[in-house]
């Protein structure tokens, strides 16, 4: 994975900072580099701090509510001198995106798209994304597909088993798949009645591999069950099944991940389970953690992951289970410094796939008791930030 | 977008073509040649930038490549792309030619043979041997001679037969000097947009090739754009940067005012692509139903969406 280009990452980015194009930032330069995930731990930490500081400075300058929130906690960008200091970055709980999403919008954000969660876990989150934020999200996906799946051109045909965008163009998971479709081609094979097998199966048989089948686990399972009853597909080594999202309303049908992967590999002719990859994203986060072949969900260099104790919100050491928290430097129209609704832990060190840096292990959703305690803690820290109006926005 | 999906059939095979009508008052036509490893469908974003600014865009899948044209990727070679360009530019009529990356090399030869209205090269590969060997990290041209039984080479995840190298050598598609000789014969007004920081194409090679026309004070514009990668489709920010520049140049070469350029937002491009995908799916479903109803009577190749 590493081709020696990573050593030039920081240098290139700093040169680019003086470029004539406003969007020419360090982030935009590094995201396209080969060997992005194999950057050495030391370089990655330095890069993470540089990117995070730039993002914090931007959001402090452009977001009145975030500035007030940080001010009350006595925090500013100068407090981030090392990667350990990133645990001090004030976080936005996901509840803020559900209750007062207008507080998250940068004052200078123009023409934002309001992207939403599905709301199956309760209230809907709304996240304002401007064009740069969207482009960086998809550049990150492209980097992960290249580095984690090893697809170096747009050759793979994407079979989208995600929700169709026509039903709700603001739904983030559907919007993500629409953007992936733009970059990689492919088609959506889900209609009102579920998977359109009459279109999907001929296309799977006739399209030259590698195939990349993307969808939530329950829909992948529907495909697997159909193939188990009608006969498996021919062998397509080098192809991938990528799961996005969770079981949601179909959690009663959930099967153990190991069984899911074994059955999927057999039905789709993948040879083994190494081509079946899970991902982690939530609408509030502007990056995706992609599983490598060693089944670790790696954070890209612009994303720092750590855990916090559910009761105190104190940062925990790597390996300790707590609430997954993210400092994502890729978003421009809102601060993507997010306290998630998931419990998990962070693994560090070199992975068997060659990647360095942190990876997240998601163990379960946060319980309502934990969420309540967390909300109380955040409320005491949030105080009364002045609310900007919900402006310059559009939907779809 | 995707207003006509058709095929051009000939003695050498079949070329799948997509035509996009201009989304505003027409300023001209352009044949858009895809980069290696990309299809007409993958070129939606560049095509939309052009259509949004008044161009009728003719996209196509290269033969002997991935996509819907005839031949397999294993048979890929640049003379075949050159033949595609001859066929498609003739079919498109009076039009400019825009080529991205590796297709820029045969596009220069095609433009030398028969002048398009204008020529825009985006990150053109001018020293094929250098670029292919940087990409594969192998001395392929040397290996071709020292290992006569090596059947194929892997280029960006695709298995390509050894005829690629043989074709380069037989038809002078190897070095920057080869390219300069072709470029010298191009008379169409041209723009070359290349990357500052492109790891696969040396700026000095582009400058060397361009110098043959600069010496004769030709209508040639050169512009460098900052990048950290050659494959601009990897990053929408970089794709946006290159296509904004390329579109401005195309407008100017077509006689328009480059200051009037409209740069679509990425959200707009996704939205337009979504609409086209839904329409395409509807057309495919309708065609399938018709096919079932006709019970094998067959139908025309073209379908207008």
Interface residues (C-beta under 8 A of the other chain):
Chain A: X3 X5 X12 X16 X19 X21 X23 X24 X28 X29 X30 X31 X32 X33 X34 X111 X113 X131 X132 X134 X135 X136 X138 X139 X142 X143 X146 X150 X151 X152 X153 X154 X155 X165 X166 X169 X175 X178 X179 X181 X182 X183 X184 X185 X187 X188 X199 X208 X210 X396
Chain B: X36 X37 X38 X39 X41 X42 X44 X45 X66 X73 X137 X156 X157 X158 X197 X199 X226 X227 X228 X229 X231 X233 X234 X235 X236 X237 X238 X240 X241 X265 X266 X267 X269 X270 X271 X273 X274 X277 X278 X281 X284 X285
